[in-house]
Amino acid sequence: MDERIFSIWVYLAQTPLLWLTATIAIYRVMTLISRRLGSPPLLNPVLLAIIAIVSILLLTNTPYATYFDGAQFVHFLLGPATVALAIPLYESERTLRRIFWPALAGLLVGSATGISAAVLAGRLVGLSEQTLRSLAPKSITTPIAMGIAEQLGGLPSLTAVIVIVTGMVGALFGWELLSFFGVRDDGERGFALGLASHGLGTARSLQFSSEAGALAGLAMGLNGATTSLLAPLLARWLGL
């Protein structure tokens, strides 16, 4: 058995499959740990997996490009995984019909508030104009946010970091914060998390129910389109 495990390790170490296998295994382990401890917000498996993988890369002096050679397969599957959210979305058709107009209003208000609050808070603490432009699309998924930031004159690389941090904060505290303020419906909480915390918020919502995950995925997608339209208009209104 030991020789078999060693031969598998030698094979993986010589191919990009090493980091793909490590990514999947680490996430699986972190998921089991989180569930065993009752899935507390601070032990979100996505966050734990990110910390573990970054730590391993730093300890082994592995360049990110080397890691991505293997992990790009996971990156590729983000597209099909996003499309697969259509399944629970279809199953929640009645809920969607019921909340269509409130959801549309929430989408517009949430998108505008996310952009404006980020810029105004950044200006209050004296951030540079370029940083403010990078901060504006913080609540949408990374590829769209980077494109918007570039159009606004911001730094796409800085935007990517801000987007990830925003998603982590939302995934860690969003669900419980909504509960604290009296929002109890899974669909409403999921929609709010997807709107404010994009993919990580959607992943967190899926841990609670398929309805929450479906509406979070819907909000994430619609907010990307809405923010791409609102951001240039609000940027001018905010003096950027």
N, C-alpha and C positions, 0 to 999 in steps of 0.2 A: 504493500500500500504506500509506504514512504517513497519508494522508487517511482511509483506511478505519479504521485503528487509532485515529486521533484521534476519529472520529465514534462509534466504539464506546465509547471512554472517556467522551465527553460524555454519551452515553445512560446508561451505567452510573452516572455521577456524580450523575445526577438521579433515580435510583431506588434502592430498597433493595437491588437486585441487586449494587450495588458491593461491599458488605461480604460478601455471599454468595460472589461470585466471588473476592474477595480471600482469604476463608477457605479455600476449596477449593484455590485456586492455591498459597497459602502452604504448606498441608499437603502438597500434591503435591511441591513443590520440596524441602521438608524431608525427605520420604520418600526422594526420589532421592539427596539428599546423604548421608543416613544409610546407605543401601544401598551407595553408592559407597565409603564409608569403612569398610564391613564391619559396619554396624549395632552400633557400640559402645553400651553402656548409657547413657553420658552424652549421646549424640546421639539420644535417643529422639525420633522425629518429632513426637509429640504435645507433648512438652515444648518442643521447638524452635519449633513453630507457635504455642504459647501465648506464648512470649517475644516472637516476631516481631510478633504481632498486638497485644499490649499495648504494645510499643514504638511501633508505628505510631499507635495511638490516642493515646498520650501526645504524640508529636511533632506530630500534626495537631490536638491539642486536641479530639478527637472524643468526645462523651459516650457512655457505654456504651449508653444507651437508643437512640441513633442507630445504633450498630453492631448492636444486637440486632434492630432493625427488619428488617435483611437476614438476619442469621445465624439468626433464629428458625426458618428452614426447615431448617437443619441440626439445630437443637434438636428440631424436630418428628420428624425421621427417627430420633432416638435410640430411640423406641418400636419402630418396625419393625425397626431394626437389632438390638435386643435379642431380639425374637421370632425373627429370622433365625438366631440362635444355636442354635435348635432343630434346624437341619439337620445341622451337625456333631455335635450331641448325639445325634441319631437314628443317625448313622453310627457312633457310639461305644457303641452299646447293649450290646455284649458286655462292653466294659470297665466300663460302669456296673454291670452285674449282678455282675461280679467284685469290685468295690470298694465295693459298697453299704454294708455294715456298717462297714468302716474309714472310709469317707467320712462316714457319719453321726456316728461318734465324733469324727472330726476336726473336723466342723462345730460340734458342741456345745462341744468343748474350745477350738477356735479362737475362737469367738464370745465365750465367757466370758473367755478370756485377753485378748482384745483390749480388752474393756471394763475389766476389772479392772486390767490393766497400765497403761492410760492414766490411770485415776483415781489409782492408787497412786503412779505416777511424778509426776503433777501435784501431788499432795498433798506429796510429798517435797520438791519445790522451792518449796512455799508458794503455789500458785495459789489463787485464790478459789473458793468453793463454786460460784458461777455458772459460772465457767470450767471447773471439773471436770465439771459437768453438760453443758456444751457439748462437752467432750472425749470423753465416754463412747462415743458412737456413731461414732467417727472412721473405722471400717473398712468402712462400708457406703455405698451409693450416696447421693449428695447429697440428693435429695428425701426419702427415707426418714429419713436422718440428721437433717435439719432438723426433721422432724415429731417424732421421738423427743426431740430436744433441747428443743423447745418444751414437750413434755409433762413433761419432767424439771425444767423451770424454767431451762434454759440459754438461750443466745443463738443462734438459728438462723443468723444471719449469720456469727457466729464459727465455728460448726460447719461451715458451707459451706467456709470457708477451710481449716480443719483437715483436712477430708475431702480436699480437692484436694491439699494438701501430703502427706498420707498416701499418696494414690495415686501421686503423682510419685516419692516415695522408694521405694515398692515397685516401680514400673515401672523405675526406674533401677538398683536394686541387688538386687531380690528373686531374680530367676532365677539370677544368678551366686552369690548367697549360699547359695541352696539347693544348687547344684552343689558349692560349697565344703564343705558339711556332708554330702556324699555322696548327696544326692537326685538321681538321674539320670533317672528315668522322666518323660517329658513330661507325662503325665496327672497325676501327683502334684504336679509343680511348677506346672502350670496351676491345679490345684485350690487349692493353697496361695496362689498369687498372687491369684486371684479372691476368695478368702476374706479376705485381708488388705488388698488394694489395689483392690477393686471394679472399676470400668470401665477405669481406666488399666492395672491389672494384667491384665485380660482382653485389652485391646488389645495389650499386650506379649506375652502368651502366644500370641496368634494369629500373631505374627511367626515363631514357631518351628514350630508344627504345628496342624492343625485339631483334633486330639484335645486338645491343651493348651488351645486356645481354648474348646472345647466345655465342658470340665470347669471352666475358670475362670468361664465364664458361668453354669454351674450353681451353683457355689459362691457367686458374687456374689448371685444371686437368692435362694438359700436362706439366706444369711447375713443378708440384709435382713429376712426373716421371723423368723429365729431371734433376732436382736438386738432386734427390736421386742418380743419376748416376754421375753427375759432382762434387758434393760436396766433396766426398772423394778424387778425383783426384786433384781438385783445392786446397784442404786443404794441401795436400803434397807439391804442387807447391808453396804455400804461406808460407810454413814452419811451419804448425801447427802439 
